[in-house]
Structure formats: structure tokens, C-alpha cells
Amino acid sequence: MTHPIIIAIDGHSSCGKSTMAKDLAQAIGYVYVDTGAMYRAVTLYSIRRGLWQGEKLDTETLRREMEQVRITFRLNPETKLPETYLNGENVEREIRGMEVSAKVSPIATLDFVREAMVREQQAMGEARGIVMDGRDIGTTVFPQAEMKVFVTARPEVRAQRRLDELRSKGDTTTTFEAVLTNLQERDRIDSTRAVSPLRQAEDAIVLDNSEITIPEQKAWLLKRFEEITTA
């Protein structure tokens, strides 16, 4: 198989899917798309528009305004990595905060949001040669993907990784317990939602990265890619 393929990386929150997808895309010269960032951008839009009253979202207003939500990715010339733009504004840093994390799973359960995002994602993949990570890439967005990876790790490991990321960005107030509770709730919502729930595709390769390093993970992914593309 010498033609460009579609690589779908799905899995639980804070498994490092984005890191591995970025690394793999860079190594093989493919385009990388962070679909989780797209849902986070919609969530940020809803927060900025004041559509939340406590835990309750004004769903109908968001539905009416979805056509106004434009999400694009632009390559950072220094890092050589794509960054997320919401209606022309770089929101890469803001969408990674806990306020967005606490509300992104409810947003992602909405059928009209998922339908809009899936259309965008499928359009991005038409040219192939793409690495896309998320929750439903191998099951809903690209069930025809030639390489599917389902990533998991123990909740405590994922929570510590997420906390380390927040600390690196200057957050000194969020606790480990708060992050762990958030991850467990997101797992529950992601796995039980009616539209495109998180689940392992039947033909996906499972990677539990609880105990492996990022270089080991990268080597593992490259080996799988080589096996599939040279078969």
C-alpha cells in the first residue's frame, strides 16, 4: 500500500492522543487534525456567548448560532504545529483550561454539534494523508480508515498527566482530585452518549500507554504504520 492513508486515533480523555498524533504526522509527513480542539472551540464559543446558567446550556441558541462558529487550524511557524482558531482568533491556549474541560463533554453529546463537526472532519480527510484524533474517528468519521488505534491508560495516570500539563501552563490552583473527577465524568459521558459514543472499533489496534514513554509510543506507532503501508 503506497498511497496516502487515513489514520484514526481514538481513546479516553488525557491519554496523550494529540501528542502521539502530532508526532506521528510529523514523522510521516501527514496532516494532523485535533478534533477534540474543535469541540473545545465550540465550548469556548458557548461560554463566551453566556449560554450557560450553572450547569444548564441554552441549547437552542447554540443550535441557531452554529453557522456562526468557524473553526480552522493554522500552522505555528515556530513550533511547526497546528493551532486552533475560533472565528479567526487563536484560542489554542484558552481551550485547554479547566473551564472548557468541565463543559466540553456535554457540548459533544449534542447531535447538531457532532453533525457539524463530522462534516468538517470528513471534508478535511478527503485528500487522505491525514492523522486525526478524537473519540469517534474510527467508528463514525472514518470507519474506512486503514489504520485505527484505540488509546487507553489508567485514570490516575491520565489525571497526573493532565495536571502536569496545567501546571506547565501556569495553573497552580487545580488539584489532582479535581482533575481525576473531571476525567471520570468525561469518560462516563463520552461512553454513554446517544450520538457517536466513545467505543473501540472492531478493527482498531489497542494501545495502553500507562507505562510506556513517549519515544516508545512513537516507535510503536511507526512500526504499525510501516506494517500497514507495506502490506
Sequence and secondary structure as in RCSB ss.txt:
>XXXX:A:sequence
MTHPIIIAIDGHSSCGKSTMAKDLAQAIGYVYVDTGAMYRAVTLYSIRRGLWQGEKLDTETLRREMEQVRITFRL
NPETKLPETYLNGENVEREIRGMEVSAKVSPIATLDFVREAMVREQQAMGEARGIVMDGRDIGTTVFPQAEMKVF
VTARPEVRAQRRLDELRSKGDTTTTFEAVLTNLQERDRIDSTRAVSPLRQAEDAIVLDNSEITIPEQKAWLLKRF
EEITTA
>XXXX:A:secstr
  S  EEEEEESTTSSHHHHHHHHHHHHT EEEEHHHHHHHHHHHHHHTT EETTEE HHHHHHHGGG  EEEEE
 TTT  EEEEETTEE TTGGGSHHHHHHHHHHHT HHHHHHHHHHHHHHTTT  EEEEESSIIIII TT SEEEE
EE  HHHHHHHHHHHHHHTT  S  HHHHHHHHHHHHHHHHH SSS     TT EEEE TT  HHHHHHHHHHHH
HHHHT 
